[in-house]
């Protein structure tokens, strides 16, 4: 069998993905972009890889990474995007190679299936029946599933083009909510907890910590030093208080995030004590080392 370079595997993967869209007028460009233009609209699937790709044919191992971002542009303005994602990252990097140095068909099928469901379906509605474009699309600036495996974003122009006055007004109301500090704090809290949970960091040592004691100590630390308490700090503090007292691990994770934010302020104001550093270190060790 011919020995292939990482670039060969990457190009072969693009060709396989491109085969699903070639007959619909898309072009595969040398810049690793699959693109289609229709009057004022441009539909672009951009593919990226990694400088750390390698293939060792002697040891029979290797790694080739693929990232993909899908964008709809209207008169040069990005109005809709779909991308694979993770809760603490803007991208989801797919490993293309199997253990026997062949392209992973399951991964390629997963990528193509989701592109079809969340991007190509929207393109087809833009070019066809525009009236039902929001039938299965939540009127919200950012949409993610419970596992954060992908992200859809679209702006007000997208709603202006394809929605009614009612949908536009609802989107604007939701956008105000989306931009509010309480909602941003809740989103960050949810995604961080999912990340910690999915990485297996939750542990029973968290149950031994007096959450309220730590939470109130660092909150009072800001007040006793007459420091301005930012609204996002207040919201994070209040959020921990709202969680069920029995949900200790959730409260621990959010308290850890709260302490990190407070410590940034304390360090900036140069009012950090060794006790504060020790408390953060203890929380960190429990979180990531379980001790």
C-alpha positions, 0 to 999 in steps of 0.5 A: 500500500502506498505511504500517504502523507498527512496532507494526502489524508486531509485532502482525501477527507475533503474530497469525500465530504465534497462529493456530497455537495458537488452536484449542488453547485459547490466548488472545492477551492485550493484554499480548502474551502467548499464554496457556492455563490448565489446572487447576494449569498455566499455559502462557505465550508472552511476546513482547517488542520493542524501543524502537529499532524504526522504519519509514521509508516514504520511505527504504523501510527499517526494523527491528522486533525480536521476542523470545519466552519460553515458560514452564510454571507449576505452581501459580505456580512456573516449572517448565519454560522454552524460549527462543531464545538465544545463547552470550553473551546470554539472548535471541535477537532476531529481525528481523521485516522483510525489505528490502522492509518485509514480514514475514519468513515464514521467520523466523516459520516458524522461530520457530513450528517451534521453539516447537512442537518444544520447548514445545508438544510438552511441553505436549501431553505434560503434558496427555496421555501423561505417561509419555514426557515424558523420552523425548527430554528430557535429564535436565539442568537446562539443555539447549542445542544445539551452536550455542546457538540455544535453551535449555531449563531445567526444575527438580526439581519438573518431574521430581517431577511427571512422572518416576519415582524413578530419573529424579528421582535421576538428575536430582539427580545431574546437577544437582550436576554442573551446579552444580559449579565445574569444570562451570560453568567448562567451560560458560563456556569452551565458550560463549565460544569458540563466541561468539568463533569465530562472530563471526569473531575467530579469527585467525593472530596468536593463533599467535604468542603464548606461551600458557604464558608468559602463563598462568603469569605471571598465575597466579604473580602471584596466588601471589607477592602471597599472594592467595587464588586462587578455585576458578574461577580454578584451574579455568580455569587447569587447563582451559587446561593440558588443551587440546591444545597444537596447539589454539593458538587455543582455548588463546589464547581461554581464556587471554584469559578467564583473564587478564581474571578475574585482572586483576579480582582484581589491580585490586581488591587494587591490585597491577596493574603497567603490564606487566600492563595492557600484556599484557592490551591486547596480548591484547585487540588480537590477539583483536578487531583481529587485530594 
